[in-house]
Amino acid sequence: MTLTEYRESIPMSIPELARRANVDAQTIRNAESGQRVSARVARSIAEALSEALGRTITYRDIEGLDVRL
């Protein structure tokens, strides 16, 4: 699943995911549009999604997420 698919399956807004991941909403928009994010940001997003989903996912589980290692 892509980041957008995970987020919408919860459902969760971009601002809510940004708040839970402690990043700016524009960072979530950028990640959803395929722009590169840092590994730290990717981990924060995955942790926020995991908490909301009630199961653990890693940033590697998010299809199309471009992570700068």
C-alpha positions in Angstrom: 0.0 0.0 0.0 1.1 3.6 -0.7 1.3 6.2 2.0 -2.0 7.7 0.7 -3.7 4.3 0.8 -2.5 3.7 4.4 -3.6 7.1 5.5 -7.0 7.0 3.8 -7.7 3.4 5.1 -7.5 4.6 8.7 -9.0 7.3 7.8 -6.7 10.1 8.7 -6.2 13.6 7.3 -2.8 14.9 6.2 -2.7 17.4 9.1 -3.6 14.7 11.6 -0.9 12.3 10.3 1.6 15.2 10.3 0.7 16.0 13.9 1.1 12.4 15.0 4.4 12.0 13.1 5.6 15.4 14.5 6.3 16.7 11.0 4.9 19.5 8.9 1.8 18.8 6.8 3.7 19.8 3.7 6.2 17.0 4.4 3.4 14.5 4.3 2.1 16.0 1.0 5.6 15.9 -0.4 6.0 12.2 0.6 2.7 11.3 -0.9 3.7 13.0 -4.2 6.9 10.9 -4.4 9.4 13.5 -3.1 12.3 12.1 -1.1 12.1 12.2 2.7 14.8 11.5 5.3 14.9 8.1 7.1 14.0 9.8 10.3 10.8 11.3 8.8 10.0 8.0 7.2 10.3 6.2 10.5 8.1 8.8 12.2 5.4 8.4 9.6 5.5 4.6 9.8 5.3 4.8 13.6 2.3 7.1 13.5 0.5 4.9 11.0 1.4 1.8 13.0 -0.2 3.3 16.1 -3.4 4.2 14.3 -3.6 0.9 12.5 -3.0 -1.2 15.6 -0.2 -3.1 13.9 3.4 -2.5 13.2 4.6 -1.4 9.8 7.9 0.0 8.8 8.7 2.6 6.2 9.8 -0.3 3.9 6.2 -1.5 3.9 5.0 1.8 2.4 5.1 1.4 -1.4 6.6 4.3 -3.3 8.0 6.1 -0.3 11.3 7.6 -1.5 13.6 7.5 1.5 17.0 9.2 1.7 19.3 6.8 3.6 
